């Protein structure tokens, strides 16, 4: 059970302003000033309207200027529009809840415009018409004036009974999880970063993941590395060595500082002992392609595999937001970008020498200053496509 569920009886949330630091630590990008909810008064609850998306308008639990009257708070909005679009199959509701020029980042790169989203959603519903989407958690921050950011983790369960991109229906059951990070203002999502756990889906349906990745990489329109929207990280530019992370500017526990330092120390400084400093001994870990682990050794193992596979890997934290406090704990959303060259043995067999771009979303749950649970996805199917495609890279 997440902190959001454990603390759902807390009253209306207080808020605290994120700090605006005079300088940006190495390996990070400042996300701008954002109001972070300082408790769990607005959080996911079991049965939070997911099965009754057309209920009568309820009493507002937070200010939602510009949103439809039916929504009580930003978590209610995210859970119920997802239900209405995917389970009620009101695909056209996308036109009301996404901006016309919305940007969508997924395993295949970046897409622009609401029609792309409508098309992809209809294709997916046709392939999995009985799929249910169970909200597992929604981490959020912001206000109706600033705009909201949300990190929505969901469990997807259904059966492949319709044709889709990967062939005829298999009839097999799908049970996996996804994360979607959205930027929302005035009842519209205008940017979404979503990881569908694609390799896990293909595995469960009996599809050869490596063959599918090669086919996808060779497909028309697959963006080459030089065309990708993700910039090279500072770690790689100019061959500079990674600097130690700066000391904190003030005493006390600073969750943003600890998260940025963790990513920098582990993935840029190669300091795997950082895991022992910030993770609880009994941490539960959930990773891409439905990997699971328990304890610090499994967290270190995944990091070690990535660093062994891509010896020059550099990672940058692009956005951090959170909800909570030191007493109740923190729920943190981290979006990050990485780049490296496949020159080592780790996750993907014989080194290919190809440069790859990675991006991921991590949800970290803190209690008493330690991470007690982590859910992390990165674009693994896309990484395999970058490594396995047949045609040579263009310069």
N, C-alpha and C positions, 0 to 999 in steps of 0.2 A: 504494500500500500504506500502510495506517495505521500509526501507531506501535504500536498493539496487536499487529499482525501482525509488525512488524519486531523486536519485543522479546519474542516469546513463549517464548524459551528462558530468560528470567530465572526464578530460583527463587521460592519462596513469597513473597508480597508483605509488605513492611513497611507500616506504616500511620502516618499523621500526623493529628493532630486539626485540624479546621478552626478558625480563630481566632474567638473571640467578641468582636466589637468593641464598645467602649462606646457608639458611636453608629452609626446606619445612614446611609450616604451618600445624597445626594438621588437619587431615581429608583430606589431598590432596596428590596427587602424581605429582611431577614435570614432565611435558610432554617433557622436553628437549627444547633446543634452536630452535626457529622457527621464520621465517620472517613473520610478520603480515602485510597485506596490509593496508596502512594508509589512503586510501580513497576508493571510490566506482567506480574507473575507469574501473575495471574489475568486472562486476556484472551482475546479471540476468536482461534481458530486455524482454518486451513482444515480442513474436514472434521470440525469439532468436534461429532461425534455427530448432526449434523443429519439424516443419512440413516440413522441407526441409533438411533432414539429409545427402543427397548426393550432396550437392552443391559443386561447384568447390572450390579448396583450396583458402582461403582468406589470406589477409595480417595478419601476426602474430601481436598480440597486446601485447604479453609477450613472454619471452623465454620459449620454450617447447622442449628443446633438448631431443631426443629419442622418441618423439611423432610423430604420422602420420601427414603429411603435411596439411591435410584438416582442422585440428583444429586450431583455432585462439588464444585460451586461455583456461585455465583450466575449466572455467564455460561452455564454448562451448563444451569441451570434455565431461563433465559429462552429460549435457543435451542431446547431440546428440547420445552418445553411448546408453543411456537409450532408446531413441526413436527407434534407429535401432534394438536393441534387442527385445524390448517389442511390439512396434507398427508395425514396418516392419516385425517382427517375424523372424529376422535373428538371431536365438538363437545361431548358431555356432560362431557368432562374439564374444561371450564370450571367446572363445579360444584365440582371439587376444587381448583382453582387460583385462583379468584376468590372474594372474600368475598361473602356473600349481599347485602349492602347497598353493593356497590362503586359508586364514582362514575366515570363515563366522560365525558371532555370530547373532543368532536370538532368537525368543521365545523358541525354543526347545533346546538351548544350543549352542555348538560350532561344526562346521563341517569343514572338511579339504578337499581340492582338488577341481579342477575345474569341475570334472564330477558331483559332488554333486550339484553344482550350475546349471549346464546345465539341469540335471534331474528335479530339483525343478522348474526352469523357464518354461520348457516344460509342466509340470503338470499344472502350474498356467495359462499359455496361453490357454491350452486346456479347462480349466474350464471357463475362461473369454476371449473368442477369440476376442471380440470387445472392450476390455478394453483400454481406453486412459489414458495416464500418463502426466498430466500437471505440468510442473515444477513451483513451487511456490516461491522457493528461493534456492540459493546455497551460503552458507557461506564457505569461503576457506582461507587457509593460506599456506605458504611455497614457495619454488622455485623448478625449475627442478633439482638443485643440491641437495637440502635437501630432496626432495620429497614433494608432496602436500598432504594436508588433506582437505577434503570437507565434508560439511554437507548439503545434498540435501533433501529438503522437496517437496513432490509432492502430487497432488490430483489425485486419481484414480477413474474413472467412467466407468462402463461397466455392463454387464448382465451375470448371471450365466447360460450359455446354454450348458455346458459340465459337465460330471461327474468329481468328485474330491474326496479328502480325506474324505469329510463329506457327501458323498452320491450322489444321482442323481441330475441333474440340476433342480433348482427351477424356472428359468426364471426371477428371481427378479433382480432389479437394485442394483448395488453397487456404493456407492459414499462416499469415505472416504479418509483419508490422511495418508501418511507414512513418515518416516525419515530414510535416509541411510547415515551413515558416512563412508567415504572411505579413505584409504591411498594409494596414487598413485605415481608411479615412472616409467619413460620410457614406457609410454603408457599402463601400466598394473596396475590393482588394486590388491594389495596383502593382504589387510585386509579390511573387511567390517563389520560394525555393523549396523544391519537393524531391525527396528521395524515396523511390518506390520499392527499394530492396529487390531490384529486378532479378539478380542472380538467384535469390532465394525462391522467387516465384517460379522461375524456369526449372530449378531443381525439383521442386515439389510436383511439377507437372510432367516430369520425366523427360525434359528436353535437355539435350547436350549443351551445357552452358558455354563451353569453349567454342564449339562449332557455331553457336548462335552469335557469340561475340565477334568471331571472325566475319561472319556474314554481315553483321551490323556495321562493323568497321569498314567493310568493302562497299557498303551501300551508297547509292547516289545521295549526295547532299550531306554526307557525314563530314563535319567540320574538321579540317586539318588542325594540327596543333598551333600553327601560326595564326589561324583565324579565330581561335578560342577567345572568349571575352575575359579570361582570367589572366591578370598580369603576373609576370615572374615575381617571386617573393624576394625580399631584400637579401635573404641568405645566399641566394644564387648569383645575384647581379654582381659582377666584378670579382667574384671569387673571394669575397671578404669573409673573414672568420666571424662567427657569432659572438657578440659581446655578452658578458654576464648580465643578467637581468638587474636593473637598478634596485636599490634598496627602497622600501616603502617610504612615502613622504610623511606619514604620520603614524602614530601608534594605533593598536587595535586591529581587529580582523576586517579586512577589506576584500570582499568576495571577488570583485572584478580583478583586483590586483593578483589574488591567488590563482585565479583561472588563467590569466594571461601569462603569469610566471610559469605555471605548470606546462602549458603548451610550448613556451619558448625553451624551458630547461630540457624537456624530454626530446622534442623534435628538432630543435636547432642546436642545442648544446650537447645533445646525446647523453644526458644525465638521467639514467633510468632510476637512480636513487630518489629522484623527485617524487616518484610514485609512492614510496614509503612515507614521505613527509606529509602528503596531503590525502591519501586514500586510507580508509579504515581497513584494518586487517581482514574483515569479513565482507568487504565490498562485493556487491553483485554487479556483474558486467554483462551487457547485451550488445552485440556488435553486428556488423554487416553480414549478410547472407545467413542470418539467424544463428550466428555464433553466440555462445554463452560462456560465462566463466564465473569463478568464485575466488575471491582473495586477490591480494596484490600481485601474486606471481602470474596470474592469468592476464591482468592488465599490462604488466611489463612484457609478457610474451607477445601480445599483439603489437605493441609499440616496437619491440625488438624485431619482429618479422618485417614490419614496414621499413624500418631503418636498414635492415640487412638487404632487403629487396631493392631499395632506392638509396644507395649510400650517400648521395648528395642531396637528399630530401631537405627541403626548407618549407616551413609552415608559417602562415600568418593568420592571426585571429582577426576576422573581419567585423564581427559584431558580437557583443555580449549584453544580455539583459537578464533580469532575475526578479523573483518575488520572494518575500520572507524577511527574516531577521535572525539575529544570533540565537535567540531563545527557541524559536520554532523551527529554525533551520532555513536553508535557502534552496530554491529550485532555480536552476540556471540554464539558459539556452546559449550555446556557443556555435556560431557559424564560422568556418575556417576554410582556408585555401592552401593548397600545397603543390609543389612541383619537384620533380626529381627524375633521374635517369635509371633505367632498369639495367643495373650492372652487377647485381648480386643475387645470391640464392636465398630465397625466403619463401614468399607466398606463391610465386608464379613460374617456377621451374627455371629452365635454361635462360640466362640473361639475353635480352634482345638488343640492348644498347639504345633503346628508344626512350625519348623524353615523354613523360606523361604529366598530365595535370589532374590533381585530385581536389575535391571539395567535399566538405562534410558538415553535418550538424550533430552536436553532442548535447544531451540533456544530463546535467550533473545535479545530484541531490546531496546537499550538505547537512550534516548533523554534528553539532559541537565542533565545528571547524574542520571536519573530515568528510570526504566524499564516501557515502555509504551505498550509492547506486548510480550506475551510468548506463545510458542508452545512447549509442553512437552509430550513425550510418555514414558511409562515404560512397562515392560513385564507382563502386567496384566493377560493375558490368561495363561501364564506360571505360574504365582503366584497362580491362581485358581487351576491349575493342581497339584501344589505342596500341596495345602491345601485339595483337594477333593479326591485324589487318594485313593483307598481302601486298598492296601496292607500296612502293617506297615513299617515305616522307618527302614532302616538298620543303624547300628551304625557307 
